[in-house]
């Protein structure tokens, strides 16, 4: 069975349990492309996706009984982290030149035997990392993780609502012929239109959690775009239109 079929079958099973048995169910963490498959399978069900904070890329799908709303579950998760917890990993005595990166944290966590599907986003700053994970995985990380890339660490589990770290961005502005996704990709990543269209044809481009299947797809203000192998950005829309009918647009690219 292909991965997308496994995701679809799991989503349908969890949504059925939530509806028939009136209790909350949830998936593992899904990547942006997997969220597209999950959303298609969940059509008609009561669900929402949550990754621990507003701008999360990797998300868990929650399937809701009739007596719960997305707001109810989000408030509970941010206060308690019953399903999605956050682990604060503090570096102990690290020098600036020795700071581990995202891959270092991910590798150290997975070396504990934790699958990627149980780990959400990892946010880092100069002194700590914040790892969103399913609660059993978060408990294991807190108990077992002692070092990251030869640097001693201290771990504590905190409710997601107490994590104030957020991804950093830099702004990119440029001129495009239209708000078509291929035009904006070309501007952001300095690609030819043909190369941008190739990425779309290979289903490597996602907007708002869904696979972009046409180069003519127009982005709307606030759209979140992910391009596998390149990165992700938020499209902030048109700043002005020039006399030659070109659009000056602005995006925030994740660092």
Backbone as CSV, one residue per row, in Angstrom:
resi,resn,N_x,N_y,N_z,CA_x,CA_y,CA_z,C_x,C_y,C_z
1,UNK,0.839,-1.197,0.000,0.000,0.000,0.000,0.878,1.253,0.000
2,UNK,0.595,2.205,-0.885,1.369,3.427,-0.969,1.132,4.311,0.254
3,UNK,2.094,5.216,0.509,2.022,6.078,1.678,0.740,6.900,1.702
4,UNK,0.353,7.445,0.548,-0.855,8.268,0.513,-2.106,7.447,0.829
5,UNK,-2.107,6.179,0.448,-3.238,5.305,0.758,-3.278,4.984,2.247
6,UNK,-2.083,4.837,2.858,-2.008,4.582,4.297,-2.545,5.788,5.064
7,UNK,-2.146,6.990,4.641,-2.626,8.212,5.297,-4.138,8.316,5.170
8,UNK,-4.648,8.098,3.968,-6.095,8.217,3.742,-6.874,7.212,4.588
9,UNK,-6.386,5.974,4.656,-7.081,4.947,5.440,-7.069,5.294,6.926
10,UNK,-5.942,5.795,7.420,-5.841,6.162,8.836,-6.758,7.327,9.161
11,UNK,-6.782,8.311,8.289,-7.632,9.483,8.503,-9.109,9.086,8.530
12,UNK,-9.513,8.253,7.603,-10.924,7.828,7.571,-11.287,7.036,8.823
13,UNK,-10.365,6.199,9.299,-10.621,5.414,10.500,-10.750,6.308,11.734
14,UNK,-9.847,7.270,11.884,-9.890,8.150,13.054,-11.112,9.067,13.024
15,UNK,-11.472,9.553,11.853,-12.664,10.418,11.760,-13.924,9.617,12.070
16,UNK,-13.946,8.347,11.636,-15.103,7.494,11.940,-15.222,7.258,13.444
17,UNK,-14.101,6.975,14.103,-14.127,6.738,15.550,-14.624,7.974,16.301
18,UNK,-14.131,9.134,15.901,-14.539,10.366,16.577,-16.034,10.609,16.436
19,UNK,-16.567,10.354,15.242,-17.992,10.606,14.985,-18.884,9.565,15.659
20,UNK,-18.495,8.305,15.566,-19.352,7.240,16.081,-19.258,7.070,17.590
21,UNK,-18.061,7.254,18.154,-17.851,6.998,19.575,-17.793,8.260,20.428
22,UNK,-17.884,9.419,19.783,-17.920,10.705,20.494,-16.713,10.912,21.400
23,UNK,-15.500,10.677,20.838,-14.303,11.062,21.578,-13.264,11.611,20.606
24,UNK,-12.333,12.372,21.150,-11.316,13.044,20.358,-10.264,12.039,19.878
25,UNK,-9.906,12.106,18.613,-8.833,11.289,18.072,-7.859,12.199,17.316
26,UNK,-6.630,11.712,17.105,-5.666,12.519,16.351,-4.657,11.635,15.650
27,UNK,-4.037,12.187,14.628,-3.029,11.492,13.840,-1.641,11.754,14.421
28,UNK,-0.632,11.279,13.716,0.746,11.690,13.963,0.962,13.023,13.253
29,UNK,2.171,13.551,13.292,2.479,14.780,12.565,2.571,14.495,11.069
30,UNK,1.981,15.377,10.280,2.063,15.270,8.832,2.843,16.447,8.257
31,UNK,3.640,16.171,7.241,4.327,17.229,6.504,3.302,17.976,5.652
32,UNK,3.738,19.038,4.980,2.815,19.824,4.158,2.168,18.969,3.079
33,UNK,2.969,18.165,2.379,2.404,17.326,1.315,1.466,16.268,1.887
34,UNK,1.795,15.709,3.040,0.925,14.711,3.670,-0.365,15.347,4.157
35,UNK,-0.311,16.600,4.568,-1.531,17.306,4.985,-2.515,17.423,3.832
36,UNK,-2.000,17.579,2.622,-2.851,17.642,1.440,-3.630,16.342,1.286
37,UNK,-2.935,15.218,1.429,-3.593,13.905,1.326,-4.594,13.708,2.463
38,UNK,-4.190,14.115,3.676,-5.069,13.944,4.839,-6.330,14.785,4.706
39,UNK,-6.176,16.018,4.235,-7.335,16.909,4.092,-8.323,16.350,3.069
40,UNK,-7.802,15.774,2.000,-8.685,15.191,0.991,-9.474,14.017,1.570
41,UNK,-8.807,13.184,2.366,-9.478,12.030,2.968,-10.454,12.442,4.065
42,UNK,-10.209,13.602,4.695,-11.033,14.052,5.823,-12.222,14.904,5.382
43,UNK,-12.386,15.087,4.086,-13.463,15.949,3.600,-14.814,15.499,4.158
44,UNK,-15.521,16.436,4.781,-16.826,16.137,5.374,-16.759,15.815,6.854
45,UNK,-15.568,15.554,7.376,-15.403,15.244,8.802,-15.199,16.526,9.601
46,UNK,-15.419,16.442,10.911,-15.140,17.561,11.811,-13.687,17.422,12.275
47,UNK,-12.818,18.284,11.756,-11.403,18.184,12.094,-10.743,19.544,11.997
48,UNK,-9.536,19.639,12.549,-8.667,20.777,12.302,-7.234,20.312,12.488
49,UNK,-6.290,21.084,11.942,-4.868,20.737,12.012,-4.164,21.683,12.970
50,UNK,-3.266,21.124,13.779,-2.604,21.901,14.829,-1.172,21.412,14.986
51,UNK,-0.236,22.369,15.093,1.162,21.985,15.228,1.859,22.558,16.429
52,UNK,1.104,23.177,17.357,1.699,23.718,18.570,1.794,25.222,18.592
53,UNK,1.769,25.854,17.405,1.788,27.316,17.319,1.232,27.715,15.947
54,UNK,0.935,28.982,15.785,0.174,29.434,14.617,0.872,29.153,13.287
55,UNK,2.178,29.342,13.216,2.886,29.210,11.949,3.503,27.834,11.726
56,UNK,3.042,26.841,12.477,3.652,25.510,12.379,3.535,24.949,10.968
57,UNK,4.588,24.264,10.538,4.567,23.603,9.232,4.057,22.176,9.368
58,UNK,4.659,21.402,10.257,4.200,20.036,10.493,3.028,20.063,11.473
59,UNK,1.963,19.340,11.155,0.757,19.427,11.973,0.122,18.067,12.210
60,UNK,-0.601,17.995,13.334,-1.411,16.841,13.706,-2.865,17.150,13.333
61,UNK,-3.576,16.169,12.784,-5.001,16.334,12.492,-5.810,15.818,13.680
62,UNK,-6.636,16.688,14.252,-7.545,16.311,15.328,-8.943,16.110,14.752
63,UNK,-9.578,14.998,15.112,-10.948,14.730,14.696,-11.859,14.882,15.908
64,UNK,-12.903,15.675,15.731,-13.654,16.186,16.868,-14.984,15.479,17.090
65,UNK,-15.307,15.155,18.337,-16.670,14.742,18.673,-17.584,15.965,18.613
66,UNK,-18.874,15.757,18.690,-19.830,16.849,18.500,-19.737,17.927,19.573
67,UNK,-19.231,17.579,20.757,-19.244,18.528,21.872,-17.974,19.374,21.967
68,UNK,-17.009,19.171,21.051,-15.775,19.953,21.079,-15.623,20.772,19.799
69,UNK,-15.045,21.961,19.945,-14.736,22.809,18.797,-13.222,22.911,18.657
70,UNK,-12.715,23.358,17.500,-11.269,23.580,17.367,-10.718,24.524,18.430
71,UNK,-11.506,25.542,18.778,-11.070,26.501,19.799,-10.921,25.827,21.158
72,UNK,-11.831,24.911,21.479,-11.748,24.182,22.752,-10.452,23.377,22.836
73,UNK,-10.170,22.630,21.776,-9.007,21.755,21.777,-7.715,22.570,21.758
74,UNK,-7.687,23.644,20.964,-6.498,24.488,20.901,-6.179,25.083,22.265
75,UNK,-7.207,25.589,22.949,-6.991,26.175,24.276,-6.464,25.133,25.249
76,UNK,-7.020,23.930,25.190,-6.574,22.848,26.082,-5.138,22.460,25.776
77,UNK,-4.810,22.353,24.494,-3.449,21.966,24.113,-2.431,23.023,24.513
78,UNK,-2.744,24.289,24.293,-1.793,25.342,24.627,-1.559,25.433,26.128
79,UNK,-2.569,25.072,26.908,-2.432,25.146,28.364,-1.802,23.889,28.964
80,UNK,-2.067,22.726,28.362,-1.659,21.469,28.980,-0.769,20.584,28.105
81,UNK,-0.865,20.730,26.785,-0.089,19.862,25.903,-0.432,18.399,26.073
82,UNK,-1.720,18.091,26.153,-2.125,16.714,26.403,-1.754,15.784,25.250
83,UNK,-1.865,16.275,24.021,-1.527,15.478,22.841,-0.236,15.969,22.183
84,UNK,-0.131,17.302,21.999,1.057,17.919,21.391,1.774,18.729,22.463
85,UNK,2.926,18.231,22.883,3.690,18.910,23.931,4.890,19.619,23.316
86,UNK,5.550,20.415,24.132,6.757,21.117,23.687,7.892,20.813,24.665
87,UNK,9.046,20.472,24.123,10.229,20.237,24.945,11.205,21.383,24.739
88,UNK,11.557,22.049,25.820,12.579,23.083,25.761,13.921,22.431,26.036
89,UNK,14.826,22.528,25.068,16.153,21.931,25.191,17.155,23.066,25.362
90,UNK,17.711,23.183,26.553,18.640,24.269,26.869,20.074,23.774,26.776
91,UNK,20.902,24.533,26.078,22.323,24.192,25.964,23.048,24.555,27.252
92,UNK,23.891,23.661,27.720,24.628,23.879,28.963,26.099,24.127,28.633
93,UNK,26.558,25.351,28.816,27.961,25.675,28.623,28.453,25.635,27.199
94,UNK,27.559,25.857,26.216,27.989,25.820,24.818,28.609,27.141,24.408
95,UNK,29.643,27.076,23.561,30.219,28.275,22.983,29.486,28.611,21.698
96,UNK,29.520,29.892,21.324,28.763,30.339,20.156,29.101,29.529,18.909
97,UNK,30.398,29.242,18.721,30.818,28.539,17.506,30.366,27.084,17.485
98,UNK,29.921,26.593,18.633,29.547,25.188,18.727,28.042,24.965,18.713
99,UNK,27.271,26.015,18.431,25.826,25.888,18.523,25.294,24.854,17.529
100,UNK,24.512,23.891,18.002,23.922,22.911,17.083,22.818,23.554,16.250
101,UNK,22.550,22.959,15.105,21.495,23.434,14.229,20.300,22.507,14.244
102,UNK,19.319,22.830,13.405,18.078,22.065,13.332,18.343,20.577,13.095
103,UNK,19.214,20.270,12.150,19.490,18.858,11.839,20.164,18.139,12.995
104,UNK,20.973,18.873,13.745,21.624,18.259,14.908,20.591,17.839,15.955
105,UNK,19.645,18.737,16.226,18.588,18.410,17.194,17.742,17.244,16.689
106,UNK,17.354,17.299,15.429,16.514,16.241,14.877,17.237,14.903,14.918
107,UNK,18.505,14.890,14.537,19.273,13.648,14.552,19.420,13.076,15.948
108,UNK,19.674,13.941,16.930,19.826,13.472,18.306,18.522,12.871,18.825
109,UNK,17.408,13.494,18.474,16.103,12.996,18.927,15.773,11.665,18.264
110,UNK,16.003,11.571,16.964,15.680,10.331,16.265,16.594,9.192,16.685
111,UNK,17.794,9.523,17.183,18.699,8.475,17.669,18.154,7.794,18.924
112,UNK,17.143,8.410,19.539,16.496,7.798,20.696,15.463,6.753,20.276
113,UNK,15.289,6.601,18.952,14.312,5.639,18.447,12.952,6.252,18.190
114,UNK,12.894,7.565,18.140,11.631,8.269,17.896,11.491,8.530,16.405
115,UNK,10.387,8.082,15.802,10.160,8.273,14.376,9.874,9.728,14.037
116,UNK,10.192,10.107,12.805,9.985,11.494,12.366,8.530,11.911,12.475
117,UNK,7.615,10.954,12.296,6.191,11.283,12.315,5.703,11.704,13.702
118,UNK,6.517,11.470,14.733,6.121,11.854,16.091,6.716,13.191,16.519
119,UNK,7.447,13.803,15.604,8.105,15.079,15.890,7.550,16.154,14.968
120,UNK,7.204,17.294,15.544,6.722,18.419,14.756,7.849,19.365,14.416
121,UNK,7.572,20.636,14.452,8.583,21.651,14.138,9.609,21.754,15.255
122,UNK,10.803,22.189,14.881,11.874,22.468,15.839,12.295,23.919,15.646
123,UNK,12.134,24.741,16.677,12.511,26.146,16.628,13.753,26.340,17.474
124,UNK,14.706,27.131,16.982,15.964,27.306,17.706,16.297,28.778,17.899
125,UNK,17.041,29.046,18.967,17.671,30.349,19.142,19.088,30.103,19.675
126,UNK,19.748,31.121,20.182,21.150,30.977,20.568,21.360,30.089,21.800
127,UNK,20.345,29.944,22.626,20.535,29.222,23.879,19.683,27.965,24.010
128,UNK,18.693,27.807,23.157,17.780,26.684,23.345,17.099,26.299,22.038
129,UNK,16.473,25.145,22.079,15.609,24.698,20.997,14.270,24.312,21.602
130,UNK,13.222,24.463,20.827,11.873,24.106,21.260,11.350,23.076,20.272
131,UNK,11.095,21.877,20.779,10.687,20.769,19.935,9.229,20.428,20.233
132,UNK,8.380,20.506,19.207,6.987,20.083,19.355,6.911,18.608,18.990
133,UNK,6.254,17.833,19.838,6.213,16.391,19.634,4.945,15.825,20.261
134,UNK,4.539,14.641,19.793,3.455,13.941,20.473,3.885,13.684,21.908
135,UNK,2.957,13.742,22.828,3.327,13.738,24.247,4.203,12.555,24.673
136,UNK,3.901,11.310,24.270,4.797,10.212,24.679,6.229,10.420,24.179
137,UNK,6.375,10.950,22.964,7.715,11.223,22.444,8.365,12.354,23.229
138,UNK,7.577,13.375,23.576,8.115,14.496,24.363,8.591,14.018,25.727
139,UNK,7.858,13.107,26.330,8.259,12.570,27.634,9.572,11.798,27.518
140,UNK,9.736,11.040,26.428,10.968,10.281,26.231,12.154,11.220,25.992
141,UNK,11.949,12.246,25.181,13.020,13.224,24.934,13.459,13.861,26.244
142,UNK,12.480,14.278,27.043,12.774,14.936,28.320,13.579,14.027,29.244
143,UNK,13.267,12.758,29.222,13.918,11.809,30.122,15.290,11.358,29.618
144,UNK,15.429,11.171,28.280,16.607,10.472,27.756,17.627,11.350,27.041
145,UNK,17.222,12.496,26.501,18.167,13.280,25.703,19.143,14.013,26.609
146,UNK,20.435,13.718,26.458,21.460,14.305,27.335,22.436,15.192,26.588
147,UNK,22.567,15.000,25.277,23.507,15.827,24.521,23.048,15.951,23.072
148,UNK,23.480,17.048,22.447,23.232,17.293,21.028,24.546,17.751,20.414
149,UNK,25.070,16.978,19.485,26.357,17.265,18.831,27.446,17.600,19.849
150,UNK,27.640,16.708,20.797,28.683,16.812,21.827,28.449,17.963,22.811
151,UNK,27.286,18.571,22.762,26.965,19.645,23.699,25.963,19.118,24.729
152,UNK,26.269,19.278,25.999,25.365,18.833,27.057,24.108,19.694,27.036
153,UNK,22.955,19.047,27.213,21.685,19.778,27.201,20.849,19.407,28.420
154,UNK,19.927,20.291,28.738,18.944,20.045,29.793,17.566,20.175,29.165
155,UNK,16.699,19.209,29.427,15.376,19.186,28.798,14.270,19.346,29.831
156,UNK,13.263,20.115,29.459,12.062,20.210,30.280,10.852,20.310,29.360
157,UNK,9.768,19.664,29.762,8.554,19.691,28.967,7.686,20.853,29.421
158,UNK,7.225,21.651,28.460,6.392,22.814,28.771,5.144,22.781,27.904
159,UNK,4.059,23.423,28.338,2.879,23.537,27.481,3.217,24.352,26.235
160,UNK,2.676,24.023,25.087,2.967,24.790,23.871,2.726,26.279,24.025
161,UNK,1.732,26.665,24.812,1.426,28.079,24.985,2.528,28.864,25.669
162,UNK,3.455,28.171,26.331,4.559,28.850,27.002,5.784,29.018,26.110
163,UNK,5.725,28.499,24.901,6.832,28.655,23.963,6.638,29.950,23.181
164,UNK,7.545,30.906,23.396,7.418,32.181,22.688,8.407,32.302,21.530
165,UNK,9.156,31.254,21.223,10.044,31.263,20.059,9.210,31.160,18.785
166,UNK,9.632,31.851,17.765,8.939,31.808,16.492,9.949,31.800,15.352
167,UNK,9.561,31.288,14.179,10.491,31.304,13.047,10.875,32.729,12.675
168,UNK,12.090,32.911,12.164,12.525,34.228,11.696,12.352,34.314,10.179
169,UNK,12.129,35.545,9.695,11.892,35.781,8.276,12.818,36.873,7.765
170,UNK,12.973,36.935,6.461,13.496,38.132,5.830,12.575,38.490,4.660
171,UNK,12.434,39.778,4.415,11.497,40.254,3.406,12.155,40.309,2.029
172,UNK,11.413,39.875,1.038,11.856,39.952,-0.350,10.773,40.667,-1.147
173,UNK,11.163,41.661,-1.912,10.231,42.385,-2.779,10.722,42.310,-4.210
174,UNK,9.788,42.333,-5.149,10.176,42.294,-6.549,9.009,42.524,-7.466
175,UNK,9.314,42.617,-8.740,8.310,42.890,-9.764,7.936,41.601,-10.478
176,UNK,6.639,41.359,-10.631,6.146,40.176,-11.341,5.060,40.597,-12.320
177,UNK,4.865,39.771,-13.352,3.842,40.084,-14.348,2.438,39.859,-13.797
178,UNK,2.316,38.904,-12.852,1.013,38.592,-12.261,1.243,37.894,-10.927
179,UNK,0.162,37.571,-10.250,0.266,36.869,-8.979,0.239,35.349,-9.154
180,UNK,0.446,34.906,-10.369,0.557,33.467,-10.605,1.708,32.892,-9.782
181,UNK,1.520,31.683,-9.314,2.518,31.085,-8.437,3.852,30.903,-9.138
182,UNK,3.863,30.579,-10.427,5.146,30.400,-11.103,5.909,31.710,-11.202
183,UNK,5.187,32.831,-11.376,5.843,34.130,-11.445,6.463,34.507,-10.103
184,UNK,5.720,34.248,-9.031,6.222,34.602,-7.695,7.396,33.706,-7.312
185,UNK,7.319,32.415,-7.619,8.446,31.511,-7.339,9.704,31.972,-8.066
186,UNK,9.547,32.380,-9.310,10.694,32.850,-10.089,11.352,34.043,-9.424
187,UNK,10.531,34.965,-8.906,11.059,36.157,-8.261,11.741,35.827,-6.940
188,UNK,11.111,35.004,-6.128,11.629,34.714,-4.786,12.938,33.928,-4.853
189,UNK,12.980,32.900,-5.708,14.131,31.998,-5.716,15.054,32.204,-6.928
190,UNK,14.833,33.278,-7.682,15.679,33.621,-8.831,15.742,32.460,-9.829
191,UNK,14.560,31.964,-10.190,14.451,30.854,-11.128,13.875,31.339,-12.453
192,UNK,14.109,30.575,-13.505,13.401,30.835,-14.755,11.957,30.386,-14.592
193,UNK,11.061,30.942,-15.405,9.660,30.520,-15.325,9.545,29.027,-15.664
194,UNK,10.384,28.566,-16.598,10.342,27.154,-16.977,10.721,26.264,-15.797
195,UNK,11.738,26.675,-15.031,12.169,25.897,-13.867,11.075,25.898,-12.804
196,UNK,10.448,27.048,-12.577,9.355,27.129,-11.606,8.196,26.227,-12.019
197,UNK,7.888,26.212,-13.300,6.798,25.365,-13.792,7.149,23.889,-13.662
198,UNK,8.424,23.557,-13.833,8.863,22.172,-13.657,8.643,21.710,-12.223
199,UNK,8.965,22.568,-11.253,8.758,22.218,-9.846,7.284,21.959,-9.566
200,UNK,6.425,22.756,-10.183,4.977,22.580,-10.003,4.525,21.271,-10.630
201,UNK,5.003,20.977,-11.839,4.631,19.738,-12.522,5.078,18.505,-11.740
202,UNK,6.195,18.637,-11.003,6.692,17.516,-10.199,6.013,17.437,-8.830
203,UNK,5.028,18.299,-8.602,4.243,18.338,-7.361,5.124,18.594,-6.144
204,UNK,6.043,19.552,-6.289,6.944,19.921,-5.208,6.571,21.258,-4.578
205,UNK,5.476,21.856,-5.041,5.056,23.174,-4.562,3.716,23.038,-3.849
206,UNK,3.618,23.662,-2.664,2.403,23.574,-1.865,1.994,24.974,-1.419
207,UNK,0.718,25.244,-1.491,0.184,26.522,-1.033,-0.934,26.248,-0.045
208,UNK,-0.801,26.798,1.158,-1.804,26.625,2.214,-2.101,25.146,2.465
209,UNK,-1.032,24.333,2.456,-1.163,22.927,2.794,-1.660,22.032,1.675
210,UNK,-1.829,22.580,0.457,-2.326,21.774,-0.651,-1.344,21.815,-1.818
211,UNK,-1.250,20.712,-2.528,-0.359,20.643,-3.677,-0.839,21.591,-4.768
212,UNK,0.078,22.407,-5.274,-0.243,23.289,-6.399,-0.109,22.473,-7.679
213,UNK,-1.175,22.379,-8.443,-1.175,21.520,-9.626,-1.173,22.307,-10.934
214,UNK,-1.224,23.628,-10.828,-1.226,24.452,-12.038,-0.345,25.676,-11.836
215,UNK,0.483,25.974,-12.840,1.319,27.171,-12.778,0.480,28.435,-12.783
216,UNK,-0.768,28.332,-13.238,-1.661,29.488,-13.302,-2.342,29.782,-11.968
217,UNK,-2.104,28.948,-10.975,-2.694,29.173,-9.651,-2.266,30.538,-9.121
218,UNK,-3.227,31.360,-8.737,-2.918,32.699,-8.241,-2.880,32.700,-6.718
219,UNK,-1.815,33.278,-6.185,-1.670,33.375,-4.742,-2.536,34.505,-4.217
220,UNK,-3.040,34.319,-3.008,-3.789,35.385,-2.357,-2.980,35.885,-1.170
221,UNK,-3.277,37.089,-0.750,-2.550,37.670,0.372,-2.651,36.762,1.596
222,UNK,-1.515,36.457,2.197,-1.483,35.567,3.359,-1.208,34.120,3.023
223,UNK,-1.141,33.776,1.724,-0.863,32.388,1.336,0.506,31.945,1.850
224,UNK,0.561,30.717,2.347,1.810,30.127,2.823,2.271,29.108,1.795
225,UNK,3.447,29.341,1.249,3.947,28.530,0.144,5.190,27.776,0.589
226,UNK,5.230,26.492,0.261,6.390,25.657,0.566,6.874,25.014,-0.723
227,UNK,8.176,25.061,-0.968,8.768,24.476,-2.164,9.835,23.491,-1.714
228,UNK,9.587,22.221,-1.948,10.505,21.201,-1.460,11.886,21.403,-2.072
229,UNK,12.896,21.467,-1.207,14.256,21.661,-1.658,14.690,23.118,-1.709
230,UNK,13.734,24.035,-1.527,14.049,25.464,-1.581,13.711,26.185,-0.284
231,UNK,12.576,25.872,0.314,12.172,26.542,1.543,10.711,26.931,1.500
232,UNK,10.358,27.920,2.280,8.960,28.337,2.364,8.880,29.838,2.604
233,UNK,7.724,30.391,2.256,7.515,31.817,2.439,6.031,32.129,2.598
234,UNK,5.762,33.327,3.098,4.396,33.836,3.206,4.245,34.962,2.186
235,UNK,3.222,34.862,1.358,2.988,35.872,0.327,2.155,37.006,0.927
236,UNK,2.743,38.210,0.971,2.070,39.356,1.585,1.311,40.230,0.604
237,UNK,1.338,39.891,-0.682,0.491,40.566,-1.641,1.157,41.683,-2.424
238,UNK,0.313,42.422,-3.151,0.766,43.475,-4.065,0.963,44.781,-3.303
239,UNK,2.136,45.384,-3.482,2.410,46.687,-2.885,1.898,47.809,-3.775
240,UNK,2.116,47.654,-5.085,1.637,48.649,-6.044,1.688,48.043,-7.442
241,UNK,0.990,48.681,-8.368,1.017,48.285,-9.779,1.716,49.383,-10.569
242,UNK,2.672,48.990,-11.414,3.444,49.969,-12.174,2.672,50.447,-13.406
243,UNK,3.210,51.467,-14.053,2.579,51.998,-15.265,2.548,50.960,-16.379
244,UNK,3.471,50.000,-16.337,3.503,48.939,-17.340,2.684,47.725,-16.914
245,UNK,1.849,47.920,-15.904,0.919,46.893,-15.412,1.637,45.685,-14.816
246,UNK,2.826,45.919,-14.243,3.495,44.885,-13.463,3.208,45.108,-11.981
247,UNK,3.284,44.049,-11.202,2.979,44.132,-9.777,4.250,44.090,-8.948
248,UNK,4.375,45.037,-8.051,5.427,44.973,-7.045,4.860,44.202,-5.866
249,UNK,5.437,43.038,-5.559,4.901,42.187,-4.506,5.930,42.000,-3.400
250,UNK,5.436,41.564,-2.253,6.301,41.361,-1.088,6.031,39.986,-0.494
251,UNK,7.102,39.290,-0.094,6.968,38.008,0.593,7.883,37.999,1.797
252,UNK,7.558,37.170,2.781,8.425,36.922,3.931,8.960,35.503,3.804
253,UNK,10.270,35.392,3.615,10.899,34.094,3.430,11.415,33.593,4.784
254,UNK,11.081,32.364,5.123,11.566,31.766,6.371,13.070,31.571,6.287
255,UNK,13.777,31.992,7.341,15.230,31.808,7.398,15.592,30.361,7.719
